[in-house]
Amino acid sequence: MLFFKSKAKWLVSDFKKLDKKFPSDTCIISTVKKTQAKYFQFLKRTRNTYELSHKTKIPISNKYGTPKTLGRDRLAAVIGAYTSFPKKNNAVIDIGTCVKFDFIDKNGNYWGGNISPGIELRLKAMHHFTAALPSIKQHEPKDLLGLSTKEAINNGAVLGVLFEIESFIRHLRDEKGPINVILTGGGSSFFGEFVKSKIFVDSFIVLKGLNKIADYQKEHS
C-alpha cells in the first residue's frame, strides 16, 4: 500500500509514469466529483478497477438508514478503523471542513454518526451572518476566555470543536463502553495535542479503509 500526496489535476500520462515506478494490479476510486471516462478506460484496461459506491461489497455490516447518501470517506474511515483495531468498538472523528463522528462496534456493525461544522465554516458563518463580527484566521487559543472580539470568535470556534469532541467521546463511552477513538483529517494533528481523552491520531485511516475495500473486492469477485 502506497500513500502519497497527488497534484490537483491528473493526466493519463501521469498514471503511466506512476505505473513505471510503482506497478500495481488493483485500483479503487472514491470521489464525489465526476470522473472523466478516459481515466476509467485506462485504469480498467490495465488493472482491476473498482469505484466505491453504496453498492460496493464491504467487509462490515452497514446499518445506516440511507446508505446511498453516506459519504464514501465516512464509510472508508470506519472500515479502516475496524481493520486497524478488529473486534473492538471504534469511533472515528474526521476533522476537516466538517467534523464527522462515526461509530462501528466490535462485531463490525456500522451504526452511523454525526456531522457538524468545522472551524473554518464556523468562522465564516459568524462573519457572514452577522453585521459586525470580523473575518479571522484560526489560531491556537491563548486562554479559555478571549480578551478581544477576535480572540472570542477564535475561542468560540476552536474550543467549541474541542469541547464537542471531548463531550462526544465521553457520552459514547458512557453508552457503548470501551472504545478506540481515532482522530483523522486535516485538523487531527492540531486537536490531537489538546484532546484529554485517550485517542489515536491516524491521518491515513480513510486510505487504509479503501485499501481493505479493494482487497475485499478481489477476494469476493
C-alpha positions in Angstrom: 0.0 0.0 0.0 1.5 3.3 -1.1 0.5 6.8 0.2 1.5 10.0 -1.5 0.0 13.4 -2.0 -1.0 14.0 -5.6 -1.4 17.1 -7.6 -4.8 18.6 -8.3 -5.1 17.6 -11.9 -4.0 14.2 -13.4 -3.4 13.1 -16.9 -3.4 9.6 -18.3 0.3 10.1 -18.9 0.8 10.8 -15.1 -0.7 7.4 -14.4 1.6 5.7 -16.8 4.6 7.4 -15.2 3.4 6.2 -11.8 3.0 2.7 -13.1 6.6 2.5 -14.1 7.8 3.5 -10.7 5.1 1.7 -8.6 3.4 -1.0 -10.6 0.0 -2.1 -9.3 -2.7 -4.6 -10.2 -5.6 -3.0 -8.4 -7.2 0.4 -8.2 -10.1 1.8 -6.2 -11.7 5.1 -6.9 -13.5 7.2 -4.3 -14.7 10.6 -5.3 -17.8 12.8 -5.2 -16.7 14.5 -8.4 -17.5 13.3 -11.9 -14.5 11.3 -13.1 -13.6 11.6 -16.8 -14.2 8.5 -18.8 -10.7 8.3 -20.2 -9.3 7.7 -16.7 -11.7 4.8 -16.1 -10.9 3.4 -19.5 -7.2 3.4 -18.9 -7.4 2.1 -15.4 -9.9 -0.7 -16.3 -7.7 -1.7 -19.2 -4.5 -2.0 -17.1 -5.7 -3.4 -13.7 -8.6 -4.5 -11.6 -10.5 -1.2 -11.0 -13.4 -0.6 -8.6 -15.4 2.5 -7.8 -16.7 2.8 -4.3 -20.4 3.3 -4.0 -23.3 2.2 -1.8 -23.5 -1.0 -4.0 -19.8 -2.0 -3.3 -19.2 -5.2 -1.4 -17.7 -4.3 2.0 -16.3 -6.3 4.9 -18.6 -4.8 7.5 -22.4 -4.6 8.1 -23.7 -1.2 7.2 -26.7 -0.3 9.4 -27.0 3.3 8.0 -30.6 4.1 7.1 -29.7 5.8 3.8 -26.6 4.1 2.5 -26.8 5.9 -0.8 -26.3 9.3 0.8 -23.5 8.1 3.1 -20.2 9.9 2.4 -17.7 7.4 1.0 -14.9 8.9 3.2 -17.0 8.1 6.3 -17.6 4.5 5.1 -13.9 4.0 4.3 -12.9 5.6 7.6 -14.8 3.1 9.8 -13.6 0.2 7.7 -10.1 1.5 8.2 -10.6 1.7 11.9 -12.1 -1.8 12.1 -9.2 -3.2 10.1 -6.7 -1.4 12.4 -8.5 -2.4 15.6 -10.5 -5.6 14.8 -13.0 -7.0 17.3 -13.1 -3.7 19.2 -15.5 -0.8 19.3 -14.2 2.1 17.3 -15.1 5.7 16.8 -13.6 7.9 14.0 -13.6 11.7 14.3 -12.6 13.3 11.0 -11.8 16.9 11.4 -11.9 18.9 8.2 -14.4 21.2 6.5 -16.9 19.4 8.6 -16.3 17.4 11.8 -17.6 13.9 11.2 -18.2 11.5 14.1 -18.8 7.8 13.2 -19.1 4.6 15.3 -18.5 0.9 14.4 -18.9 -1.8 17.0 -16.7 -4.7 17.8 -18.8 -7.0 15.6 -18.2 -4.9 12.5 -21.6 -3.2 12.6 -21.6 0.5 11.5 -24.2 2.5 13.3 -23.8 5.9 11.7 -22.7 9.1 13.4 -23.0 12.9 13.4 -21.8 15.8 11.2 -21.1 19.3 12.4 -19.4 22.4 11.0 -15.6 22.5 11.1 -13.7 25.5 12.4 -13.4 27.4 9.0 -17.2 27.0 8.5 -17.9 28.4 11.9 -15.6 31.3 11.5 -17.0 32.2 8.0 -20.6 31.8 9.2 -20.1 34.2 12.1 -18.6 36.8 9.8 -21.2 36.3 7.0 -24.4 36.1 9.1 -23.6 39.0 11.4 -23.2 42.7 10.8 -20.2 43.4 13.0 -18.1 40.3 13.6 -14.8 40.3 11.6 -13.3 37.6 9.4 -10.4 36.0 11.2 -7.9 33.1 10.7 -7.9 30.2 13.0 -5.1 30.1 15.7 -4.3 28.4 18.9 -6.3 29.9 21.8 -4.2 31.8 24.4 -6.7 31.2 27.2 -10.1 29.9 28.0 -11.6 33.3 27.7 -11.0 35.8 24.8 -10.0 39.3 25.8 -10.9 40.8 22.4 -13.6 40.2 19.9 -11.2 38.4 17.5 -10.0 36.2 20.4 -13.6 35.5 21.4 -14.5 34.4 17.9 -11.5 32.2 17.6 -12.0 30.6 21.0 -15.7 30.0 20.2 -14.8 28.2 17.0 -11.7 26.3 18.2 -12.7 25.5 21.7 -16.2 24.7 20.6 -14.9 21.9 18.3 -12.6 20.7 21.1 -15.3 20.6 23.7 -17.6 18.9 21.2 -15.0 16.2 20.5 -14.4 15.7 24.3 -18.1 15.5 25.0 -18.9 13.1 22.2 -16.1 10.7 23.3 -17.3 10.8 26.9 -21.0 10.3 26.1 -20.2 7.5 23.6 -18.0 5.6 26.1 -20.7 6.0 28.7 -23.2 4.4 26.3 -21.1 1.9 24.5 -18.3 1.0 26.9 -14.6 0.9 26.0 -13.9 2.4 22.6 -10.9 3.2 20.5 -11.1 6.8 19.2 -9.2 7.7 16.1 -8.7 11.3 15.0 -8.1 11.9 11.3 -8.4 14.6 8.7 -6.6 17.9 8.3 -7.2 19.1 11.9 -6.4 15.8 13.6 -2.7 16.7 14.5 -3.8 20.1 15.9 -6.6 18.7 18.1 -4.6 15.6 19.0 -2.4 17.9 21.1 -5.3 19.2 23.1 -7.8 16.3 23.5 -7.5 15.0 27.0 -9.3 11.7 26.3 -7.3 8.7 25.2 -7.2 8.8 21.4 -5.1 7.8 18.4 -4.2 10.1 15.5 -4.1 8.5 12.1 -4.1 10.6 9.0 -4.3 7.6 6.8 -7.3 5.8 8.3 -9.5 6.5 5.2 -6.9 5.3 2.8 -6.4 2.1 4.9 -10.1 1.6 4.6 -10.0 2.0 0.8 -7.2 -0.5 0.6 -9.2 -3.0 2.6 -12.2 -2.5 0.4 -10.1 -3.0 -2.7 -8.7 -6.2 -1.3 -12.2 -7.4 -0.4 -13.4 -6.9 -4.0 -10.5 -9.2 -5.2 -11.3 -11.8 -2.6 -15.1 -11.9 -3.4 -15.2 -11.3 -7.1 
